[in-house]
Amino acid sequence: MDRKRRAFLLALPASLALLIFFIVPMVYILVKTIATNGFQDFVDFFTDPFYLDILWTTIRVSLISTFVSLLLGYPTAYFMARTKSRMKKVMIIIILFPFLVSAVVRSYGWMVLLGTNGLINQLLLGIGIISEPLKMLNTEFAVIVGMIHLLIPYMVLALLGVLQSIDPNVEYAAYSLGANPLQTFAKVVFPLSTPGIISGCVLVFTMSMTSYVTPKLLGGSKFRMMATMVVQEINVNFDWGAAAAISYILLAVILVIQLLVTLSTANYMKRMGGGKNA
Amino acid sequence: MATLELKNVTKIFGDFTAVKNFNLDVKDGEMIALLGGSGCGKTTTLRMIAGFTEPTEGAIFVGGKDVGKIPPYKRNVGIFFQNYALFPHMTVFENVAFGLKLQKLPKAEIEQRVSEILGMVKLFGLEKRYPRELSGGQQQRVALARALVTRPTILLLDEPLSNLDAKLRVEMQVEIKRIQKELGITTIIVTHDHEEAVSLADRVIVMNAGQILQVGTPYEIFDHPNSTFIADFMGFSTFIQGTMGGAAVEGKRPVTCSGKTIYVFAEAAEGIEPGSACVLALRSEHMELVQEPGENVVEGVMEAATYKGHTTRLEVTGCFDEKIYPAANEYIELEAEKPVMVHLPVERLCVYKNNA
């Protein structure tokens, strides 16, 4: 009992901070909005194609970013999990390096690259592949590129943890039983890495759904995602009720998607639970 | 089923030579043990046979054919891993059927062969379980069944008994030997445990620092190791320095150890010059406590006694400069400084040149 109480005390500071600075304001906003306008703000959101389009854009950008991050992050993570090179620590530092630069600075970096007079356009014009500069900045494409750049480290780290825990002998066992490298990946490595894929995707998807700086700076004034819309409602339209509604809908969408992922993979994860043998 | 031949195989990692000029001929159906401490190159040798790593020099032949260019998934080598390496996301049935499914065999044949091999390793009714739901011994049987079901030409066993408790060890030892003989598969066992090696193999190869030190039958290796290093590794406890005496009388030669004369068989001392330094080696269980003085009987005093259940291991000083460690088949209470007489049987004494 004493141990339990001590553990509780250890969790107390963080729990209190969460309660005071997160849960209380959230509840306050919800109560206030409903007290003033009832559920009108929520009804407005779901009946206005303008808002629904923003929700769909947010989900679409997040899904694409998550999928591409997984595609690019997996080989990197697998290589790092299996390499015996002494450079492995350096590789992890390089992966973590983007964390040292804020999303704002990174977005400005992409502006330099993607702009009408940016490096990429100048290069392509110079070689003569195109005759007119491509419009890349202030598009959904730019947002997705910036987002992937921002989120890949999280994906790699989530995958790396799980891939490292897969016993290399399991792969050797598959080879010895006649599975070529592709079959070994499809039947052994990939299924065993699903916990990392799921946690990496949920993490990256959530961060992308709630991102503000990247869509704001790389998407231009006409590109809207849920988080940028919240700020717009408050700063431009002075509509706190709409802002609250959008925040809650965003939260609900993320929770529902996470719940669906958890439920649909629960059976599989349970089987894998403590899946490491011997 | 096939012969296996390693010719001048060398493996170098950076500036470390893991295996050096290794030569080995394994007959069809033979069971060989590679015995040695950690880092002796035995596991590297196993991995080269499996094709997981390539020899830096030399070649490996299976059934007379050079397999150097054949990738591991086409070698048809069955491997049993020390940590079993079962597929945690597959049931027992799926684990064992993995190799057969890759061969695209008809479903009925897969089912028949899986149940046949599970019967052979005495695992019944556990087909739908996952590895983590099995005991260590059961997991081991699944791993063995999985390695055998594809009918490999060569079977590699990495420390097959090391993770088991004493009772299961004996059981699995008998099983592995029975199945291996029944299927007649050429088998290589890698182990650091001399009991595992001598109990399973037809021939034992002792390795150290990437090289072969001795090749012999389990009996030869266990009772007549060809160096003090191997004797020590094979569990010899007592080593006594001495000076080799003159010509043989009645097939025995005298050795002077700390002023005492111990007789050894002349054939055991072959090639050791009279007057040269030598070392006598003996196992604890081959020394006996006696009441009467006689040939090869030395007197000393008891310094320590460790009761081990079926034996008591003594530490005796005063006989030689070195301590000796006889074992008795009974419980002996420690009585410090108690005089004891120990017989060193001439037929059990191994003699080595002292190069040190």
Chai-1 contact restraints between the chains, C-beta under 6 A:
chainA,res_idxA,chainB,res_idxB,connection_type,confidence,min_distance_angstrom,max_distance_angstrom,comment,restraint_id
A,D167,B,A85,contact,1.0,0.0,6.0,A-B,restraint_1
A,N169,B,F81,contact,1.0,0.0,6.0,A-B,restraint_2
A,N169,B,A85,contact,1.0,0.0,6.0,A-B,restraint_3
A,V170,B,A85,contact,1.0,0.0,6.0,A-B,restraint_4
A,Y172,B,F52,contact,1.0,0.0,6.0,A-B,restraint_5
A,A173,B,A85,contact,1.0,0.0,6.0,A-B,restraint_6
A,Y175,B,P72,contact,1.0,0.0,6.0,A-B,restraint_7
A,Y175,B,Y73,contact,1.0,0.0,6.0,A-B,restraint_8
A,S176,B,A50,contact,1.0,0.0,6.0,A-B,restraint_9
A,S176,B,V77,contact,1.0,0.0,6.0,A-B,restraint_10
A,S176,B,I79,contact,1.0,0.0,6.0,A-B,restraint_11
A,L177,B,F98,contact,1.0,0.0,6.0,A-B,restraint_12
A,L177,B,G99,contact,1.0,0.0,6.0,A-B,restraint_13
A,G178,B,Y73,contact,1.0,0.0,6.0,A-B,restraint_14
A,G178,B,G99,contact,1.0,0.0,6.0,A-B,restraint_15
A,G178,B,L102,contact,1.0,0.0,6.0,A-B,restraint_16
A,A179,B,Y73,contact,1.0,0.0,6.0,A-B,restraint_17
A,A179,B,L102,contact,1.0,0.0,6.0,A-B,restraint_18
A,N180,B,Y73,contact,1.0,0.0,6.0,A-B,restraint_19
A,P191,B,H89,contact,1.0,0.0,6.0,A-B,restraint_20
A,L192,B,H89,contact,1.0,0.0,6.0,A-B,restraint_21
A,M272,B,H89,contact,1.0,0.0,6.0,A-B,restraint_22
A,G274,B,R132,contact,1.0,0.0,6.0,A-B,restraint_23
A,G275,B,P88,contact,1.0,0.0,6.0,A-B,restraint_24
A,N277,B,L86,contact,1.0,0.0,6.0,A-B,restraint_25
A,N277,B,P88,contact,1.0,0.0,6.0,A-B,restraint_26
A,N277,B,P131,contact,1.0,0.0,6.0,A-B,restraint_27
A,N277,B,R132,contact,1.0,0.0,6.0,A-B,restraint_28
A,A278,B,N83,contact,1.0,0.0,6.0,A-B,restraint_29
A,A278,B,Y84,contact,1.0,0.0,6.0,A-B,restraint_30
